[in-house]
Amino acid sequence: MNPRLLAHRTRTQVAATPPDVVVVPVGALEQHGPHLMVGTDTMHAEAVALRAAEAATDVDVVVAPAVAYGCSDHHIPFGATLSLSSATLLAVLRDVVRSAAASGFRRVFFLNGHGGNHELIQVAARDAAQEFGIAVGAGSWWAMARDALIEAGGADGTRLPGHAGGFETSVIGAILDERITDLPGPSSSFGPTDPRNPEAAFRTERPEGWSDTEGYTDDPGALDIDTGRRLLEVAGRAIGDDLTRFVAQTPITTEEH
């Protein structure tokens, strides 16, 4: 039994010691090139969430079972993808907060592992907090820990986070504790810039944007398992700090208890 996992606690335990924050990993089930598992985004979101819960020693963080389906319609042309529409994912996340609030939890944090969910978790957090009156946070783990990940080598010769490239391949290898084999060569279908660049003046979406590519973004062999282990460690610490700040910034009144 792992006390950091909400699914391993009884209702009696939850009632006696309500956690400071419930972290809900949000992933996807989608193609990740010819070499990575379709559950990649859910796997690393869960792994980082648990490491963050363990690192946040000053607050009680529990990790809920992941939302394992994301907004992935852009990967459907490759096959091996099960996707929710944006509206459905927003409704699912809303219901997670609705039921959390009704069950007495006062803070929920969506920790995302899939690029296609990045904006949606933020919208879900904004709307659900207003509707249900509890604190809701949201962030993609690679964005929250970006500075620490870069310092740890997570952007060396690869995109951060990319898709099924060196970054994700090294992280999944570390989670599985085995080297990913039969790697394809570096992608030749992605340009040097990321079309989702947050610093760009506007966003451009083309219906054929992904189907014109090989389904992965860079060189899957750019990093190794040791780097992946280091990336998971630094991400866990950075996000543990973020969760601690999230709790500190959202005080609960006596009435709310």
N, C-alpha and C positions, 0 to 999 in steps of 0.2 A: 504494500500500500504506500502510495506517495502522497503525503499531506499537501503538497503543492498543487495537486490535481483536484479540481472541484468534483469530478466524477467519483473520486475515492473518499469523499467526505459524506457522512450521514447527515440527515436533516437536523439531528440533535446536535452534532458538532457544529454545523453552520449556525444554528440558532444560538448556541452557547458562545461562540467566538466568530462573529461575522467578519469576513475578510475586509481589508481596507479597499481592495479593488479586485474585480474579476476581469482577467484578461481573456479576450476571445480571439484566438488566431483566426485569420480569414485567408483562405488559400484559393486553390483552383484545381480543376482536373482537366489538363490540357496537354497537347503535344509539347515535348521539350526536345526537339531535334530527334535524330535517330538513336541517341545514346543515353538520354536521361528519362527517368520514369515520369509518367503523366501526373503523378501526385507530388512532383517536386516542390511546387510553391507551398502546398499545405505542410509538407514535411519540414521545410526549413522554417516556416512561420511557427510551427509547434515547438521545434527544437530551440529556437531563439527565445520564445515566450517562457519556456521552462527555465532556461539559463538566466533570464532576466528575473524571474520570480525568486530564484535561489540567490541571485546577487543583491536583491533589494532587501537587505537584512533588517532595515529599520521599519519596514511596513510589512503587513501580511498580504501577499499577492497570491491569488490562486488562479490557475489556468483552466478555463473551461474547454470542453471538446471543441475542436475546430469547426468552423463553417468551411466545408471541404469543396464546395462548388463556388466558382466565381464568375465574373463577367468575361467570357472568353470567346465570344462569337467570331472574333477575328482569327482564331486558330482552327475553326471548324473545317476550312478547306483542306487541312492536312490530315484530318481524321483523328481518332483516339482522343476526342475532346467532348466533354459534357459541360454545357454552359447554362448559366442563368442570364436572363435579360437584366438590364440595369434596373428596371422597375421591380423585378422579382427579388433581386439581391437587396435592394433598399427595403423592401417589405420584410424580408427575412431578418435583416439587422434591426429594423424597427421592432419586430416582435421579440427579438432577443432582449432588447432594452425594456420593452413593455413588461415582459415576464420577470426580468431581473428586478425592476422597480417594485412590482407587485409582491415579489418574494422577500423584499426587505433589503436588497443590495442597494448601496448608495453611490457606487462608482462602477462604471464599466469602461474598459479600454479595448478598442478594436486594434489588434496588431496584425498588419497586413503583410502578405508575402507575394502578392501578384500585381504586376503593373496595371493591369486592366481594372483593378479595384481601387486604385489609389485615390481618385477623386470621389468615388462613391462612398467610401468609408467616412470621409470627412463630411459629406452632405448628410449621411445617416446620423453621425454624431451630433451635428448641429441641430437637426430637426428633432431627434429623439430626446435630447436634453431639454428642449423647450416644451415638448409635449408631455414628458413623463416626470419632469422635475428632479432628475438626478444628474450627477456629473458624468459626462461621456467624453472620452478622449479617443483619438484615432491617429494612427501613423503607420507608415510603411517602415519596416525595421531597417532596411538598408539606407533609407533617407534619415531616420532618426540617429543612426550610428555612423553617418557618412564620414565625418572627419576621422573618427577612430579607425574605420575600415580602410580609408586611404592610407593612414599612417601605418597600418598593419600590412600593407601591400595588396589590398583588395582591388586596386585599379591598375596594377602593374601589367601592362600589355593586354589589358582586357577592359570591357565595359563594366561599370558598376551602376546597376546590377546586371544589365544586359539580359539576354534570354537564352538559357542553355549554353552560355559561353563559359569562359574560364572561371568567372566568379561562382556561378551556380554549380558548375561541375565540381569545383574544389570543395564547396560547402557540402554538397550531397555525398561526396566521397568520404568526408570527415564524419558525417552523420552515420553512414553505413559502416565506417571503419574499413573500407576497401576501395581500392583504386578503380575508377570507372574506366572500362576498356572499350576497344573498338570506337575510338573517338574519330569523328570526321575531321577533315582539315579546316583551316580557318574559313569563315564565311566570306564569300566574294560578292554577296548581294546586298550588303548593308554599307551605306556611305559612312564617311568619317564622323558625321554628327548625328545626334539622337533627335529624331523628329519630335520627341516629347520633352525636349530641353526646357526646363522650367524658367530659364532666363530668356527664352525667345519672346518676341513681342506678341506673337499669336501662335495658335496651334493649327496644324494642317493635318487633316485626315483624308485619306483616299480609300475608297472601297476595296481597291486591290492592293493596299499597302503591304500587308503581310503575305498574301498569296504570290506576290512577285519575288519572294525571298526563299531562302532554303529552310526557313523555320527556326534559325538560331542566328545570333547576332555577331559573334566574333570567333575567337580561337578557343575551343573547349579545353585545349591542352595547355593554356597559358599559365595556369597555376597548378598547385599540387595539394595533396591531402594535408600536409603539415600546415600549409597556408590556410586551408579551409578550417582546420582546428583553431588556428589563431584568430581567424575572422569570427568564428562562433563565440569564442571567449570574449573578445573585445566588444562584440555586439551585445552580448548578455550583460556585461558590466555597464555599457553606455545606456542601454534601455532600462536596466534596473535603476540607474540614477534618474532617468526620465520619469519612470513610474513613481519613484519616491517624491519627485517634485510635483507630479500630478496630484498625488494625495495631499501634499502640503498646500497646494494652491486651491484645493477644493474642500475647505473645512466643513464638517457636518455639525449642525446645531443639535442641541439636546432634543428638540422636537422631532427632528428627523430620525434620531435613534429610537 
